[in-house]
Amino acid sequence: MKALLSLPNGPGQLLDFPWPAHFHAAIDAELADPRRSWAPMTDGSASSANMNRDRRMKILAAWRLRLGDFRGAAAAMYPQLQALVPQQHKGKRASSGMGRSKIGGSTNDGMTKGSLGVDEAYLSVMNLMACIDDTGDRERKEAWLLSDADGGKRRVVTIEDVRKGWQKELDRRSVVEGGRWGFGMVGDEMDLG
């Protein structure tokens, strides 16, 4: 397995093999460990490091999806979403190649091949969480995941939390794109970042 991960296309090929069940936990641990350096660096830059981190998250999510672990796949993608939102709010074309994406359009400014924009990250996490069904009751789905918060503590994130974040992002964009902000105006309480 480690030899396969050291090959340029190895992590992606990992998903193609019919691994016995007793290897699943070890493969998941290897993919989830951020200290492992299995993804080849293209030029050693911060941009390459971020793209490799993003690639790792996507492959981990794909691995967990292959095993039917929707919560695990959502948990793998959620940190990427958390990293993208502040970058977009600061107006950066994120160093990992994540850029602005128009909803319903084909414009993805500043995006590199294989990267996710904020829109795609929100939609991916929400779709994965919508597939979580611990209760067997379609009316009472328990769509949640655990996320690392500041201070090393973990917190429960529900699908409603993610949906509220997505709505806040859409509202923020509507204000910015419509030119309805009041920089320097008294009484302006809209937080755009």
LORO-414316 format. One record per residue: y negated, z, x of N, C-alpha, C in turn. Coordinates in pm, 1 decimal. Each point is the difference from the previous one (the first is absolute). Layout:
[pt [Y; Z; X]; [Y; Z; X]; [Y; Z; X]] ...
This chain:
[pt [118.3; 0.0; 82.4]; [-118.3; 0.0; -82.4]; [-125.6; 0.0; 87.5]] [pt [-5.0; 84.8; 102.1]; [-119.2; 6.0; 85.6]; [-19.5; -131.0; 75.7]] [pt [109.6; -64.7; 38.0]; [-11.4; -129.5; 67.5]; [-59.7; -103.4; -95.2]] [pt [40.3; 4.7; -123.3]; [-53.2; -93.1; -99.6]; [-149.0; 23.1; -21.0]] [pt [-41.7; 126.4; -2.5]; [-141.3; 31.5; -20.6]; [-87.1; -42.9; 117.6]] [pt [58.4; -15.4; 117.9]; [-78.5; -39.7; 117.2]; [-24.9; -150.7; 5.5]] [pt [70.3; -77.5; -81.6]; [-19.8; -145.0; -3.3]; [-125.5; -33.8; -80.2]] [pt [-67.4; -111.4; 33.5]; [-123.9; -34.4; -71.8]; [16.4; -9.3; -152.0]] [pt [108.4; -56.9; -48.9]; [22.0; -10.1; -144.2]; [103.6; 100.7; -48.8]] [pt [36.9; 91.4; 86.2]; [105.1; 96.3; -31.9]; [-24.3; 86.3; -121.4]] [pt [-119.3; 61.6; -11.5]; [-21.7; 86.1; -116.7]; [18.0; -73.0; -132.7]] [pt [-45.0; -122.5; -7.2]; [19.3; -77.7; -122.1]; [145.6; -35.7; -22.5]] [pt [73.1; -29.7; 108.7]; [141.5; -33.8; -10.3]; [83.7; 120.5; -39.9]] [pt [-52.3; 117.4; 29.5]; [69.9; 123.6; -36.1]; [35.8; 2.5; -148.2]] [pt [-86.6; -57.2; -82.1]; [20.5; 0.5; -144.3]; [112.1; -93.4; -43.4]] [pt [32.6; -97.5; 84.0]; [100.3; -99.6; -36.6]; [144.2; 46.1; 19.9]] [pt [20.5; 100.1; 83.3]; [136.5; 43.7; 30.5]; [54.8; 94.0; -107.0]] [pt [129.4; -9.4; -28.7]; [62.9; 91.3; -97.7]; [40.8; 131.4; 68.6]] [pt [-94.8; 87.9; 20.5]; [25.2; 124.4; 71.7]; [86.7; 94.8; -83.0]] [pt [97.2; 64.4; 63.1]; [78.9; 102.3; -71.7]; [-91.0; 116.9; -40.6]] [pt [35.6; 65.9; -105.6]; [-82.4; 107.7; -56.1]; [-28.4; 110.8; 100.6]] [pt [93.0; 27.0; 91.7]; [-23.7; 110.2; 93.8]; [-109.4; -33.2; 102.8]] [pt [-46.2; -123.8; 7.7]; [-110.2; -37.2; 88.5]; [-136.0; 6.6; -69.5]] [pt [-3.3; 4.5; -131.0]; [-125.1; -10.9; -75.2]; [-102.5; 105.5; 39.8]] [pt [40.0; 125.5; 9.3]; [-94.4; 107.3; 33.3]; [-54.5; -16.9; 141.9]] [pt [83.7; -40.5; 93.7]; [-44.2; -18.5; 138.8]; [-99.0; -117.0; 10.1]] [pt [27.1; -106.5; -71.8]; [-90.2; -115.2; 2.3]; [-133.6; 37.3; -62.5]] [pt [3.4; 71.4; -111.3]; [-122.7; 43.6; -65.2]; [-81.5; 88.4; 93.9]] [pt [66.1; 94.5; 66.3]; [-69.5; 89.6; 92.8]; [-62.3; -77.7; 115.6]] [pt [71.0; -97.1; 51.6]; [-51.3; -82.3; 110.2]; [-123.1; -80.0; -44.2]] [pt [6.5; -58.7; -117.0]; [-112.6; -78.2; -49.8]; [-120.0; 87.8; -34.7]] [pt [25.3; 120.5; -47.6]; [-107.6; 88.9; -44.0]; [-68.0; 73.0; 114.8]] [pt [63.6; 8.1; 115.7]; [-53.7; 76.7; 112.6]; [-114.8; -75.8; 66.6]] [pt [-124.2; 47.9; -15.0]; [-114.1; -71.9; 57.8]; [-2.7; 4.8; 152.4]] [pt [77.1; 89.7; 61.1]; [2.9; 8.7; 145.5]; [84.3; -109.2; 63.5]] [pt [85.4; -61.4; -79.3]; [84.8; -107.8; 51.5]; [-83.8; -125.0; 21.4]] [pt [26.3; -70.2; 104.3]; [-75.8; -120.8; 31.7]; [90.7; -120.8; -7.4]] [pt [50.2; -30.7; -118.7]; [90.7; -113.0; -13.3]; [-71.6; -128.0; -33.2]] [pt [-117.6; 8.2; -59.2]; [-72.7; -121.9; -36.6]; [-73.5; -51.2; 122.6]] [pt [25.3; -122.4; 42.0]; [-64.5; -50.3; 120.3]; [-151.5; -10.8; -15.6]] [pt [-71.2; 47.1; 99.8]; [-145.3; -9.3; 2.0]; [-37.6; -139.5; 48.2]] [pt [-95.4; -62.2; -66.5]; [-36.5; -135.3; 40.4]; [-96.0; -0.3; 117.8]] [pt [-101.5; 86.0; -1.2]; [-93.0; -0.5; 112.7]; [-50.6; 138.8; 37.2]] [pt [55.9; 104.9; -61.1]; [-38.1; 136.1; 34.2]; [-130.1; 47.6; -61.5]] [pt [-65.6; -83.0; -79.4]; [-127.6; 38.5; -60.0]; [22.0; 91.1; -120.5]] [pt [-110.3; 61.0; -45.3]; [8.0; 84.8; -119.8]; [43.3; -82.6; -119.8]] [pt [-45.1; -124.5; -4.8]; [38.4; -89.6; -108.9]; [150.7; -20.7; -1.5]] [pt [59.0; -21.2; 115.6]; [144.8; -19.1; 8.6]; [74.2; 126.2; -39.1]] [pt [-51.2; 115.5; 43.6]; [64.3; 126.9; -34.3]; [-0.5; 21.0; -150.5]] [pt [-113.2; -31.1; -65.7]; [-8.4; 15.9; -144.1]; [90.7; -98.8; -71.9]] [pt [7.7; -123.4; 49.1]; [88.8; -97.8; -63.0]; [144.8; 43.8; 14.5]] [pt [34.9; 56.6; 114.1]; [136.3; 48.3; 19.3]; [29.7; 118.8; -90.6]] [pt [-99.3; 88.3; -18.5]; [17.0; 112.3; -93.3]; [22.4; -52.6; -141.3]] [pt [-81.2; -97.8; -39.0]; [13.4; -58.5; -133.0]; [136.2; -67.2; -16.3]] [pt [42.7; -68.9; 102.5]; [130.9; -66.9; -2.1]; [111.5; 102.8; -14.6]] [pt [-13.1; 110.7; 73.8]; [99.5; 107.6; -8.3]; [7.4; 53.6; -142.4]] [pt [-115.7; 22.7; -62.0]; [-3.7; 53.5; -136.5]; [67.4; -96.7; -97.2]] [pt [-29.1; -128.9; 15.4]; [58.6; -99.8; -89.9]; [151.0; -7.9; 16.7]] [pt [47.4; 3.7; 123.1]; [144.2; -8.4; 24.2]; [69.2; 126.3; -50.2]] [pt [-62.5; 116.4; 21.4]; [56.1; 124.9; -53.4]; [6.4; -5.9; -152.1]] [pt [-106.5; -49.0; -63.0]; [-1.1; -12.4; -146.4]; [108.5; -98.2; -45.5]] [pt [13.9; -111.4; 70.3]; [103.5; -98.2; -35.3]; [139.2; 58.6; 16.8]] [pt [20.0; 78.3; 105.8]; [129.6; 65.0; 21.6]; [32.1; 93.5; -115.7]] [pt [-97.6; 80.1; -38.3]; [21.5; 95.0; -108.9]; [20.5; -71.0; -133.5]] [pt [-70.7; -111.5; -19.9]; [22.9; -79.5; -121.4]; [141.4; -55.5; -2.7]] [pt [47.2; -44.3; 115.0]; [137.0; -52.8; 10.1]; [102.0; 104.0; -45.3]] [pt [-32.8; 126.5; 25.1]; [89.3; 109.8; -38.4]; [-30.4; 52.8; -140.1]] [pt [-98.5; -58.7; -67.9]; [-34.6; 44.3; -135.5]; [-86.6; 124.6; -2.9]] [pt [-62.4; 34.6; 111.8]; [-83.5; 119.7; 10.3]; [-146.5; -38.2; -23.6]] [pt [-39.0; -11.1; -127.1]; [-135.7; -40.7; -33.6]; [-103.0; 103.8; 43.0]] [pt [31.7; 127.5; -16.5]; [-93.4; 105.5; 41.1]; [-20.8; -5.2; 150.9]] [pt [107.9; -17.3; 74.3]; [-11.3; -9.2; 145.3]; [-80.4; -120.5; 43.4]] [pt [17.8; -113.0; -68.3]; [-76.2; -121.0; 32.3]; [-148.4; 21.8; -29.8]] [pt [-31.1; 62.4; -113.0]; [-140.1; 28.9; -33.4]; [-59.9; 96.8; 101.4]] [pt [77.4; 100.3; 40.9]; [-47.2; 97.6; 98.9]; [-25.3; -67.7; 135.2]] [pt [76.6; -103.1; 31.8]; [-21.5; -73.6; 125.4]; [-128.3; -82.5; -5.8]] [pt [-33.7; -52.7; -116.3]; [-118.8; -85.4; -14.0]; [-128.2; 79.7; -24.8]] [pt [10.3; 120.5; -52.8]; [-118.4; 77.1; -37.5]; [-92.4; 32.2; 117.7]] [pt [51.1; 38.2; 117.7]; [-92.1; 25.9; 112.0]; [-82.0; -122.9; 38.7]] [pt [57.5; -117.1; -14.0]; [-73.2; -122.9; 29.2]; [-115.3; -15.0; -98.6]] [pt [24.2; 28.9; -126.4]; [-105.3; -5.3; -101.2]; [-110.2; 99.9; 34.2]] [pt [38.7; 121.0; 37.7]; [-97.9; 101.8; 35.8]; [-85.9; -43.0; 118.6]] [pt [57.7; -72.9; 92.9]; [-75.4; -46.0; 116.4]; [-91.8; -116.5; -34.6]] [pt [40.8; -83.8; -93.3]; [-78.1; -119.0; -34.9]; [-126.0; 30.8; -78.5]] [pt [6.6; 92.8; -93.5]; [-112.3; 25.2; -90.0]; [-126.1; 42.7; 76.6]] [pt [6.0; 97.5; 90.4]; [-123.4; 36.7; 71.7]; [-52.9; -113.7; 87.8]] [pt [89.0; -79.9; 56.8]; [-43.3; -112.6; 83.1]; [-78.5; -99.8; -83.9]] [pt [48.0; -27.2; -119.6]; [-69.6; -95.3; -85.9]; [-133.8; 56.4; -45.5]] [pt [-5.1; 128.7; -27.3]; [-124.5; 60.6; -47.0]; [-106.3; 0.2; 108.6]] [pt [43.1; 3.7; 124.8]; [-95.6; -3.3; 111.1]; [-41.5; -141.7; 32.7]] [pt [56.3; -96.8; -73.3]; [-37.1; -138.6; 20.4]; [65.2; -63.5; 120.5]] [pt [101.5; 66.1; 55.8]; [67.4; -54.2; 117.1]; [101.3; -103.8; -42.7]] [pt [15.0; -98.1; 79.1]; [116.3; -86.5; -11.6]; [100.5; 69.5; 87.8]] [pt [74.5; 86.1; -61.3]; [84.3; 95.2; 69.6]; [64.0; -59.5; 124.0]] [pt [10.2; 85.0; 102.1]; [53.2; -47.3; 127.0]; [143.0; -49.0; -11.9]] [pt [67.4; 38.3; -105.8]; [136.6; -48.2; -18.6]; [1.6; -134.0; -71.8]] [pt [-117.0; -55.5; -26.1]; [-6.1; -129.7; -66.2]; [-13.4; 12.3; -149.6]] [pt [-12.0; 122.1; -52.4]; [-13.8; 14.9; -143.1]; [-143.9; -29.5; -36.5]] [pt [-19.7; -80.1; -98.3]; [-135.5; -35.3; -38.2]; [-19.4; 9.0; -148.8]] [pt [-103.2; -63.6; -45.9]; [-33.3; 1.4; -141.1]; [84.0; -104.2; -70.6]] [pt [41.5; 34.9; -117.5]; [81.5; -92.2; -78.4]; [-58.2; -8.1; -139.5]] [pt [-18.9; -119.3; -52.0]; [-51.1; -15.2; -136.2]; [115.5; -0.9; -97.8]] [pt [-15.8; 73.8; -106.2]; [103.0; 6.9; -102.3]; [5.0; -132.8; -73.5]] [pt [118.1; -52.3; -14.7]; [18.4; -123.3; -72.4]; [-41.8; -123.4; 77.9]] [pt [-48.6; 19.6; 120.8]; [-41.7; -113.6; 81.5]; [89.6; -14.1; 120.5]] [pt [-26.2; -100.8; 77.0]; [83.4; -21.5; 116.8]; [-73.2; 35.4; 127.9]] [pt [-115.0; 65.6; -10.5]; [-77.0; 34.2; 118.5]; [44.9; 134.1; 53.7]] [pt [36.9; 1.9; 124.4]; [37.1; 122.7; 68.9]; [-70.6; 0.5; 134.1]] [pt [-128.9; 29.6; -0.2]; [-79.2; -3.3; 122.1]; [56.2; 93.0; 105.0]] [pt [15.3; -50.6; 120.4]; [37.5; 82.7; 113.2]; [143.4; 45.0; 3.0]] [pt [83.3; -51.6; -84.1]; [138.0; 45.6; -0.9]; [83.0; -81.9; 96.4]] [pt [88.8; 66.7; 67.6]; [91.4; -69.0; 88.6]; [131.3; -19.5; -70.8]] [pt [78.7; -90.4; 50.0]; [129.9; -27.9; -60.6]; [83.2; 127.3; -4.5]] [pt [52.3; 29.8; -116.5]; [87.5; 115.2; -15.1]; [-70.7; 130.7; -26.8]] [pt [-132.0; 2.2; -6.0]; [-70.0; 125.0; -25.2]; [-26.7; 14.6; -149.0]] [pt [-22.8; 122.0; -40.2]; [-31.9; 27.1; -139.4]; [-146.9; 34.4; -12.4]] [pt [-63.4; -49.4; -105.1]; [-135.0; 41.3; -32.4]; [7.6; 119.5; -93.6]] [pt [-114.7; 54.7; -33.5]; [-4.3; 117.2; -88.0]; [63.4; -31.9; -134.8]] [pt [-31.5; -117.0; -54.6]; [55.7; -37.6; -130.4]; [152.8; -0.1; 4.6]] [pt [53.7; -68.5; 99.4]; [145.3; -11.9; 10.8]; [65.3; 135.3; 25.0]] [pt [-66.3; 84.7; 78.5]; [56.2; 132.3; 28.7]; [5.0; 85.3; -127.4]] [pt [-110.5; 1.3; -76.5]; [0.3; 75.2; -126.5]; [109.5; -52.3; -93.3]] [pt [5.0; -130.6; -16.3]; [96.7; -58.1; -93.2]; [143.3; 24.1; 46.3]] [pt [24.9; -8.1; 129.8]; [134.7; 25.7; 51.9]; [43.6; 142.6; -28.5]] [pt [-88.3; 95.1; 31.3]; [35.0; 141.1; -21.6]; [18.5; 28.4; -148.8]] [pt [-90.2; -51.0; -84.3]; [13.6; 24.3; -144.8]; [128.1; -62.3; -54.8]] [pt [33.3; -120.8; 43.5]; [123.0; -64.3; -48.1]; [123.9; 75.0; 46.2]] [pt [1.2; 44.1; 123.4]; [114.8; 77.3; 49.0]; [13.3; 130.8; -77.4]] [pt [-112.3; 67.0; -22.3]; [5.6; 127.1; -73.1]; [41.1; -21.1; -145.5]] [pt [-37.8; -112.4; -58.0]; [39.0; -29.0; -138.2]; [150.8; -18.9; -13.2]] [pt [65.2; -32.0; 109.7]; [146.3; -19.9; -2.2]; [77.8; 130.7; 13.5]] [pt [-69.3; 108.1; 34.8]; [66.4; 129.8; 15.3]; [36.1; 53.1; -137.7]] [pt [124.7; 35.7; -18.4]; [45.0; 54.5; -127.8]; [105.4; 106.3; 26.1]] [pt [-45.7; 124.2; 18.8]; [91.4; 110.0; 26.8]; [63.8; 55.8; -126.4]] [pt [-65.0; -20.2; -113.3]; [45.2; 66.5; -121.7]; [95.6; -84.8; -82.3]] [pt [-1.7; -132.6; 18.6]; [79.0; -87.4; -85.0]; [-66.7; -24.9; -134.1]] [pt [-114.5; 62.9; -21.1]; [-75.5; -13.6; -124.5]; [-121.9; -88.1; 26.6]] [pt [-6.7; -117.5; -59.6]; [-107.7; -94.7; 26.7]; [-136.2; 55.2; -40.2]] [pt [-2.1; 95.2; -92.2]; [-127.1; 56.3; -46.1]; [-51.6; 110.4; 93.3]] [pt [89.3; 62.1; 77.1]; [-38.2; 112.3; 85.7]; [34.6; -27.6; 145.8]] [pt [-50.9; -104.1; 54.2]; [27.7; -29.2; 140.5]; [-70.3; 101.8; 88.8]] [pt [66.1; 38.7; 105.7]; [-53.9; 95.4; 96.1]; [-43.0; -76.1; 125.3]] [pt [-106.6; -75.6; -8.6]; [-45.6; -83.3; 111.0]; [-91.8; 80.9; 91.6]] [pt [55.9; 51.5; 108.4]; [-76.3; 76.8; 96.5]; [57.9; -24.7; 138.8]] [pt [-77.7; 37.1; 100.9]; [46.3; -3.7; 137.8]; [-69.4; 111.6; 75.2]] [pt [52.0; 32.6; 117.1]; [-62.6; 100.5; 85.0]; [-80.7; -70.6; 107.1]] [pt [-120.5; 48.1; 22.3]; [-88.5; -59.9; 99.7]; [-48.5; 108.9; 93.7]] [pt [-12.5; -35.1; 126.5]; [-57.4; 93.6; 96.4]; [-149.5; 5.9; -23.1]] [pt [-52.0; 121.4; -14.6]; [-142.8; 19.9; -21.0]; [-59.8; 59.4; 127.2]] [pt [-129.5; 23.3; -3.0]; [-66.4; 60.4; 115.3]; [59.8; 136.6; 28.0]] [pt [5.9; 36.9; 125.9]; [51.8; 130.0; 38.8]; [151.4; 5.7; 5.5]] [pt [66.5; -113.6; -8.4]; [145.0; -2.8; 11.0]; [73.1; 39.8; -127.3]] [pt [-72.9; 29.5; -106.3]; [64.4; 36.0; -125.9]; [39.6; -126.4; -74.7]] [pt [94.8; 13.5; -89.1]; [41.2; -113.0; -83.4]; [-51.6; 23.2; -140.6]] [pt [-29.8; -110.6; -67.5]; [-45.1; 11.3; -138.6]; [74.0; -102.4; -84.4]] [pt [10.7; 31.1; -127.7]; [65.2; -89.9; -94.4]; [-103.2; -100.8; -48.9]] [pt [34.9; -127.2; 7.2]; [-85.6; -108.5; -48.8]; [74.0; -64.6; -116.2]] [pt [-64.4; -4.7; -115.7]; [62.8; -61.9; -117.2]; [-49.8; -143.2; -15.0]] [pt [69.5; -73.8; -82.4]; [-43.5; -137.4; -26.1]; [-138.2; 0.8; -65.6]] [pt [-30.0; 102.0; -76.9]; [-133.1; 10.5; -61.1]; [-107.4; 18.4; 105.7]] [pt [29.0; 76.1; 106.8]; [-95.3; 15.3; 109.8]; [-30.0; -135.5; 64.4]] [pt [104.3; -78.9; 21.1]; [-17.2; -131.4; 61.9]; [-77.4; -92.1; -94.2]] [pt [32.2; 4.9; -128.4]; [-72.7; -82.8; -97.4]; [-147.7; 37.8; -6.1]] [pt [-29.6; 129.2; 6.4]; [-139.8; 44.6; -1.7]; [-72.0; -48.7; 125.7]] [pt [66.5; 5.2; 112.9]; [-59.0; -51.5; 123.6]; [-28.2; -148.6; -9.4]] [pt [93.3; -74.8; -59.3]; [-17.0; -144.4; -18.3]; [-118.3; -27.8; -92.2]] [pt [-11.2; 76.1; -110.4]; [-112.0; -19.1; -92.8]; [-131.5; 33.7; 67.8]] [pt [-1.9; 105.5; 80.0]; [-121.5; 36.8; 73.2]; [-38.9; -112.2; 95.9]] [pt [98.6; -60.0; 66.6]; [-25.8; -112.3; 90.8]; [-57.4; -118.9; -76.7]] [pt [57.6; -31.2; -115.3]; [-50.6; -111.2; -81.0]; [-142.0; 26.5; -48.8]] [pt [-26.8; 124.7; -40.6]; [-134.4; 36.4; -44.2]; [-100.2; -11.4; 114.7]] [pt [39.5; 45.8; 118.3]; [-87.0; -7.5; 117.5]; [-33.6; -145.4; 31.7]] [pt [101.1; -85.8; -5.1]; [-22.0; -142.2; 28.3]; [-90.6; -64.3; -103.8]] [pt [18.3; 37.3; -125.2]; [-82.6; -54.9; -106.7]; [-146.5; 32.6; 23.5]] [pt [-28.4; 122.5; 41.3]; [-136.8; 41.6; 27.3]; [-56.1; -77.8; 119.1]] [pt [78.7; -10.7; 107.2]; [-47.0; -68.3; 120.3]; [-17.9; -149.3; -25.2]] [pt [98.2; -64.1; -60.0]; [-6.7; -143.6; -22.5]; [-105.2; -37.3; -103.8]] [pt [-27.2; 91.0; -92.9]; [-101.5; -26.3; -101.6]; [-139.8; 36.6; 45.4]] [pt [-10.5; 57.6; 120.4]; [-131.2; 37.2; 51.9]; [-64.2; 114.0; -76.0]] [pt [81.4; 86.1; -59.3]; [-52.7; 108.6; -82.9]; [3.7; 133.4; 75.4]] [pt [-48.9; 3.2; 119.1]; [-9.1; 124.6; 71.1]; [-145.7; 30.8; 24.4]] [pt [-28.7; 125.2; 24.4]; [-139.3; 39.9; 17.7]; [-20.1; 72.3; 130.5]] [pt [8.4; -71.0; 109.0]; [-19.3; 63.8; 129.5]; [-138.2; 62.1; 8.3]] [pt [-1.1; 128.5; 29.9]; [-126.1; 69.2; 17.8]; [-69.7; 37.9; -128.7]] [pt [57.1; -33.1; -114.0]; [-63.9; 33.8; -126.1]; [34.0; 142.8; -38.7]] [pt [-96.4; 68.6; -56.5]; [20.4; 137.0; -44.9]; [94.8; 0.3; -118.3]] [pt [95.1; 91.7; 0.9]; [92.7; 13.1; -111.6]; [121.7; -89.1; 10.3]] [pt [12.5; -78.2; 106.4]; [116.2; -84.8; 16.4]; [116.0; 85.8; 48.0]] [pt [101.0; 14.4; -81.6]; [110.6; 87.2; 34.4]; [130.0; -75.9; 22.4]] [pt [-4.1; -130.9; -0.1]; [120.9; -80.3; 18.2]; [40.6; 2.5; 146.2]] [pt [118.5; 47.9; 27.3]; [52.8; 2.9; 136.0]; [74.9; -129.8; 23.8]] [pt [-51.3; -83.4; 88.8]; [61.6; -129.4; 25.9]; [96.7; 4.0; 115.5]] [pt [16.7; 110.1; 63.6]; [89.5; 1.5; 115.3]; [87.6; 111.6; -3.8]] 
